[in-house]
Amino acid sequence: MTDETPAPRPLFERRMLEALICPVTHTPLTYDAEAQELLSQAAGLAFPIRDGIPVMLVGEARALKP
């Protein structure tokens, strides 16, 4: 028996990014792993990822700096 711990799963599955689009502009999003956000450059918004779940509500997004 070994004491090996499995590698931690990323909080966000990158494959999911391919299926998500910006709810405002319907354009692709980019993933910011450090900030745990999905970015919509077209809308100027960053959508948070909480507990591995993207929160795609405009009211929960933060504005990107120009």
C-alpha positions as CSV (number, residue, x, y, z in Angstrom):
1,M,0.0,0.0,0.0
2,T,1.4,3.4,-0.9
3,D,0.6,6.8,0.5
4,E,0.2,8.6,-2.8
5,T,-2.2,11.5,-3.0
6,P,-3.8,12.1,-6.4
7,A,-3.0,15.4,-8.0
8,P,-5.6,18.1,-7.2
9,R,-8.1,18.8,-9.9
10,P,-8.2,22.3,-11.3
11,L,-11.0,24.4,-10.0
12,F,-12.3,24.9,-13.5
13,E,-12.3,22.4,-16.4
14,R,-10.7,24.1,-19.4
15,R,-12.9,22.0,-21.7
16,M,-16.0,23.8,-20.3
17,L,-14.6,27.0,-21.7
18,E,-15.2,25.9,-25.2
19,A,-18.9,25.6,-24.5
20,L,-19.3,29.0,-22.7
21,I,-19.8,32.3,-24.4
22,C,-20.4,35.8,-23.1
23,P,-24.0,36.3,-22.1
24,V,-23.9,39.9,-23.3
25,T,-22.0,39.7,-26.6
26,H,-22.2,36.0,-27.4
27,T,-18.5,36.0,-28.1
28,P,-15.8,33.5,-26.8
29,L,-14.4,34.0,-23.3
30,T,-10.8,33.6,-22.1
31,Y,-9.9,31.9,-18.8
32,D,-7.8,33.7,-16.2
33,A,-6.6,30.8,-14.0
34,E,-4.9,33.1,-11.4
35,A,-8.0,35.3,-10.8
36,Q,-10.4,32.4,-11.4
37,E,-12.4,34.4,-13.9
38,L,-13.8,34.2,-17.4
39,L,-13.0,37.3,-19.4
40,S,-15.1,38.9,-22.1
41,Q,-13.0,41.4,-23.8
42,A,-15.9,42.4,-26.1
43,A,-18.1,43.3,-23.2
44,G,-15.3,44.5,-20.9
45,L,-16.5,42.1,-18.1
46,A,-14.9,39.4,-15.9
47,F,-17.2,36.6,-14.7
48,P,-16.2,35.0,-11.5
49,I,-15.7,31.2,-11.0
50,R,-16.8,30.2,-7.5
51,D,-16.1,26.7,-6.2
52,G,-15.4,25.6,-9.8
53,I,-18.7,27.0,-11.1
54,P,-18.7,29.9,-13.6
55,V,-21.2,32.6,-12.5
56,M,-22.4,34.0,-15.8
57,L,-24.7,36.7,-14.4
58,V,-24.0,40.2,-15.5
59,G,-24.8,41.5,-12.0
60,E,-22.0,39.4,-10.6
61,A,-19.4,40.4,-13.2
62,R,-16.8,43.0,-12.6
63,A,-15.8,45.6,-15.2
64,L,-12.4,45.2,-16.8
65,K,-10.1,48.1,-16.6
66,P,-9.8,50.0,-19.9
